[in-house]
Amino acid sequence: MHGEFLLTLLHAATNTHILHFRTRSYAEHMALGAFYEALPDLVDTLTESIQGLTGELVEFPADYYAPADTALQELEELQEYVKENRDTLPKDSEIQNIVDEIADLINTTLYKLRFLR
């Protein structure tokens, strides 16, 4: 259960890295670079915290989803996914605080993609 959420975030890092290579916009290139560099560390922290809390290793599915057509679409879909699925994770404040940091990273990256060109 937790593995799907975490793997979606890890795929988002890979997908935004791919989109980072595809863009012709310097501002988008920089925003995506900052995003895919920061997200894996947050996912690592979240995974280790969940495993420490539950005393169980997370099982990850073998699924992969390809990047969206645009960076904006990729981040908007990720934003919605996190909002809709964060309640599948433990409700403990330390876990939800890390999810808040991930949501903040998504939100600030969306700001950069929408308004900084």
C-alpha positions as CSV (number, residue, x, y, z in Angstrom):
1,M,0.0,0.0,0.0
2,H,2.7,2.5,1.0
3,G,4.9,1.2,-1.8
4,E,2.6,2.5,-4.5
5,F,2.6,6.0,-3.1
6,L,6.4,6.1,-2.6
7,L,7.0,4.6,-6.1
8,T,4.8,7.2,-7.7
9,L,7.0,9.9,-6.1
10,L,10.2,8.2,-7.3
11,H,8.8,7.9,-10.8
12,A,7.9,11.6,-10.7
13,A,11.6,12.3,-10.0
14,T,12.6,10.2,-13.0
15,N,9.8,11.7,-15.2
16,T,10.7,15.3,-14.4
17,H,14.3,14.5,-15.1
18,I,13.3,13.3,-18.5
19,L,11.1,16.4,-19.1
20,H,14.0,18.5,-17.9
21,F,16.0,17.2,-20.9
22,R,13.1,17.8,-23.3
23,T,12.3,21.4,-22.5
24,R,13.4,24.4,-24.6
25,S,12.7,26.8,-21.7
26,Y,15.6,27.7,-19.5
27,A,13.2,28.6,-16.6
28,E,11.4,25.2,-16.9
29,H,14.8,23.4,-17.2
30,M,15.9,25.0,-13.9
31,A,12.6,24.5,-12.1
32,L,12.6,20.8,-13.0
33,G,16.2,20.4,-12.1
34,A,15.6,21.7,-8.6
35,F,12.5,19.4,-8.3
36,Y,14.1,16.1,-9.4
37,E,17.2,16.8,-7.3
38,A,15.1,17.5,-4.1
39,L,12.4,14.9,-4.4
40,P,14.4,11.7,-4.0
41,D,15.9,12.8,-0.7
42,L,12.4,13.6,0.6
43,V,11.1,10.2,-0.6
44,D,14.0,8.5,1.1
45,T,13.3,10.3,4.4
46,L,9.6,9.4,4.1
47,T,10.3,5.7,3.3
48,E,12.7,5.3,6.2
49,S,10.4,7.1,8.6
50,I,7.5,4.8,7.6
51,Q,9.6,1.7,7.9
52,G,10.9,2.9,11.3
53,L,7.4,3.6,12.5
54,T,5.8,0.4,11.3
55,G,8.7,-1.9,11.8
56,E,8.1,-3.4,8.3
57,L,9.9,-2.9,5.0
58,V,7.9,-1.3,2.3
59,E,7.0,-3.5,-0.7
60,F,7.2,-1.7,-4.0
61,P,5.1,-2.7,-7.0
62,A,6.8,-3.2,-10.4
63,D,4.7,-0.7,-12.3
64,Y,6.1,2.4,-14.1
65,Y,4.2,5.2,-15.7
66,A,5.7,7.3,-18.5
67,P,6.0,11.1,-18.2
68,A,3.1,13.3,-19.1
69,D,3.3,15.3,-22.3
70,T,4.3,18.5,-20.4
71,A,6.0,19.3,-17.2
72,L,3.0,21.3,-16.0
73,Q,0.7,18.3,-16.6
74,E,3.2,16.0,-14.8
75,L,3.3,18.2,-11.7
76,E,-0.5,18.9,-11.7
77,E,-1.2,15.2,-11.9
78,L,1.3,14.6,-9.1
79,Q,-0.2,17.3,-7.0
80,E,-3.6,15.7,-7.3
81,Y,-2.3,12.2,-6.6
82,V,-0.6,13.4,-3.4
83,K,-3.8,15.1,-2.2
84,E,-6.0,12.1,-3.0
85,N,-3.7,9.4,-1.6
86,R,-1.8,10.9,1.3
87,D,-4.4,9.4,3.6
88,T,-3.1,5.9,2.7
89,L,0.0,6.6,4.7
90,P,0.2,6.6,8.5
91,K,-1.6,9.6,10.1
92,D,1.3,10.2,12.5
93,S,2.4,13.9,12.4
94,E,6.0,13.1,11.5
95,I,4.9,11.2,8.4
96,Q,2.4,13.7,7.3
97,N,4.9,16.5,7.9
98,I,7.2,14.9,5.3
99,V,4.3,14.6,2.9
100,D,3.7,18.3,3.5
101,E,7.3,19.0,2.5
102,I,6.7,17.0,-0.7
103,A,3.5,18.8,-1.4
104,D,5.2,22.2,-0.8
105,L,8.0,21.2,-3.3
106,I,5.3,20.3,-5.9
107,N,3.4,23.6,-5.2
108,T,6.5,25.8,-5.5
109,T,7.6,24.0,-8.7
110,L,4.1,24.5,-10.2
111,Y,4.4,28.2,-9.4
112,K,7.7,28.4,-11.2
113,L,6.3,26.5,-14.2
114,R,3.2,28.6,-14.5
115,F,4.7,32.1,-13.8
116,L,8.4,32.1,-14.4
117,R,9.2,31.8,-18.1
